[in-house]
Amino acid sequence: MSCNTSVTHLNVSSVDKAQQTPVHLMPCEIEHNGPAKVSQYFAATMKDHKHETTVSFRGRGLKGQELSCPQGYTGLVLKEVNKPGSDQEDRTVKVSSVFNKLTYWNLETPPNSDDTVVMAMDWPELAEAIHGPVEE
């Protein structure tokens, strides 16, 4: 069994140059790594009576929820600068865009508090409560 000892380096100067962009976390893998005309072709409809966002993607119904990044955090969309030849080589990534909220999509059922992505957004606040200084 081999040990992967590669390191990922972040090109820090790319953070300041990155623009804010809408982010959608889809419940599928899409074999495309480039820009997409999301605002033109992926328009959501609001159902006011249920407070849900719904869309149809390739004939499948998706239900979504907008999630904000935890306070004090910014989301980063990373792009690999050079593809390494093996999984043991170091990687370098740059920030292609930033976000402070994302739309999280599920198949058929709306996201809820048991979804790992929803729970992850609550983790920094919970971690601070657990590990932060105790006030008397």
C-alpha positions in Angstrom: 0.0 0.0 0.0 1.5 3.3 -1.1 1.2 6.6 0.8 0.2 9.6 -1.2 2.6 12.4 -0.2 1.6 15.1 -2.7 0.9 18.6 -1.6 -1.6 21.1 -3.1 -0.3 24.6 -3.4 -2.7 27.6 -3.7 -1.7 30.5 -5.8 -2.7 33.1 -3.2 -2.4 36.1 -5.5 -5.3 34.7 -7.6 -7.8 35.3 -4.7 -7.8 39.1 -5.1 -8.4 38.8 -8.9 -11.3 36.4 -8.7 -14.8 37.6 -9.4 -18.0 36.7 -7.5 -20.0 34.0 -9.4 -23.2 32.0 -8.8 -22.4 28.4 -7.7 -24.7 25.4 -8.1 -23.9 22.1 -6.4 -25.6 19.4 -8.4 -26.5 15.8 -7.4 -24.6 14.4 -10.5 -21.3 14.5 -12.3 -21.2 16.6 -15.4 -18.4 15.8 -17.8 -17.5 19.4 -18.6 -14.8 21.6 -17.1 -15.5 25.0 -18.7 -17.9 27.9 -18.4 -21.6 27.3 -18.9 -24.5 29.7 -19.7 -26.2 28.9 -16.4 -28.3 32.1 -16.1 -29.6 31.6 -19.6 -30.4 27.9 -19.6 -30.8 27.0 -15.9 -33.6 29.2 -14.6 -35.3 28.1 -11.3 -39.0 28.6 -10.5 -40.0 29.6 -7.0 -43.0 27.8 -5.4 -44.2 30.4 -3.0 -46.5 28.1 -1.1 -43.7 25.7 -0.2 -40.7 28.1 -0.2 -38.8 25.8 -2.5 -36.8 26.3 -5.6 -37.4 23.8 -8.4 -35.8 23.2 -11.8 -35.7 20.5 -14.4 -32.3 19.3 -15.5 -32.1 16.9 -18.4 -35.7 15.8 -17.6 -35.1 15.2 -13.9 -36.8 17.3 -11.2 -34.4 19.0 -8.8 -35.2 20.8 -5.6 -32.8 23.4 -4.3 -32.0 25.6 -1.3 -29.7 28.6 -1.2 -27.0 28.2 1.4 -24.8 31.0 2.7 -21.2 30.4 3.6 -20.6 30.6 7.3 -19.9 34.0 8.7 -16.2 35.0 8.1 -15.8 32.4 5.3 -15.6 32.8 1.5 -16.1 29.9 -0.9 -13.4 29.4 -3.5 -13.8 27.7 -7.0 -10.3 26.3 -7.7 -8.8 25.5 -11.1 -5.7 23.3 -11.4 -2.8 25.2 -13.1 -1.0 22.2 -14.4 -2.2 18.6 -14.4 0.3 16.4 -12.5 1.5 13.3 -14.2 0.7 11.1 -11.2 -1.1 11.3 -7.9 2.2 11.6 -6.1 3.2 14.9 -7.7 2.5 18.2 -6.1 -0.4 20.2 -7.5 -0.9 23.9 -7.9 -4.3 25.5 -8.0 -5.6 29.0 -8.5 -8.8 30.7 -7.6 -11.0 31.1 -10.6 -14.0 32.6 -8.7 -15.3 33.2 -5.2 -18.8 32.9 -3.7 -20.6 33.7 -0.4 -23.6 31.6 -1.1 -24.4 28.5 -3.3 -27.5 26.7 -4.5 -27.5 23.1 -3.3 -29.7 20.7 -5.4 -31.2 17.3 -4.5 -33.1 14.9 -6.7 -36.8 14.9 -6.1 -36.7 16.0 -2.4 -35.6 19.4 -1.0 -32.4 19.7 0.9 -32.8 19.4 4.7 -30.8 19.7 7.9 -29.7 16.0 7.6 -27.8 16.6 4.3 -24.0 16.7 4.7 -23.6 19.9 2.8 -26.2 21.7 4.9 -24.5 20.4 8.1 -21.1 21.4 6.8 -22.2 25.1 6.6 -23.1 24.9 10.3 -19.9 23.2 11.4 -17.7 26.3 11.9 -20.2 27.8 14.4 -20.5 24.4 16.2 -16.7 23.9 16.2 -16.3 27.3 17.8 -18.8 26.5 20.5 -17.1 23.2 21.2 -13.5 24.2 21.0 -13.6 28.0 21.7 -12.7 29.6 25.0 -15.1 29.0 27.9 -16.6 32.2 29.3 -17.5 32.2 33.0 
